[in-house]
Amino acid sequence: MGSWMGLAGPSVRGEAGAVWGAERRRGARTVMARVVRDLPPGGTAGGYREARRAGVRAFTLRREGAGGELLARVRTPAAEGARGMTYEVVGADGRPLALIRREPLAFPRRWRARWTVLPQGSGGFEATGWTGGRLGWWLWLPTVPAQVALAFAAEGEFTGAGPSQRVRLRSGGRVVADHRPGASRMGLPVPGWDPAVAAALLVLLESWVPGRRRRPAHPDGV
């Protein structure tokens, strides 16, 4: 299935993790970029965590090795709560590469969160995907009342089981990206992705997985 990308945990303080790539699912992995939280001048980790709860994400992708050359920067020009979040991927030269938009579930209009990638430069895919499969969500919904009752009975010890968080992004009817949060990896079945845009998409998708969306897995995480 084409190439793969994955997100590994941080190895040094000040780093949120590393994006690796592989030509095959079980092929040799090569670190493509280091993920570093991008605080504004005078910004603090506490301030970032507060903004993160509202959907803000800000990080850079830097080349592996000495110097850490900047590959791309991700910022949040719009965080509109229930209307969604827009993330901008900008190249090292300041050139816009893509807009990545996340629209949260909003009953009854939208039963699942929707992700959209809009390339701003040459190449890449205009793609859309939904969180989880339609069948999985319909099977999960009837269990919600029982899970709420169990949570009360267990005095908070039972946190429930959520629906699938897998996201398949399609362009022209074909799957161009397949995010599997349980393994922190994303399949790219067809060539054509800008590597920086694909890496940014993976990091953003991972940051919205339940359990990580309110609080990163690492103090320096995005």
Protein Blocks (a to p, Z undefined) as FASTA:
>chain_A
ZZaddddddfbehiabdcdddfbfklccddfbdcdddddehiafklmmmmmmnopacddd
ddedehiaafbdcddfbcghjnopcdddddfkopafbdcdddddddfkbmbdcdddddfb
egdjdddddehjfklmmmmmmmmmmmmmmmmmnnomagbjaddfbdcddeehiafbdcdf
knopacdfbghiafklmmmmmmmmmmmgghjlmpcfbfkbZZ
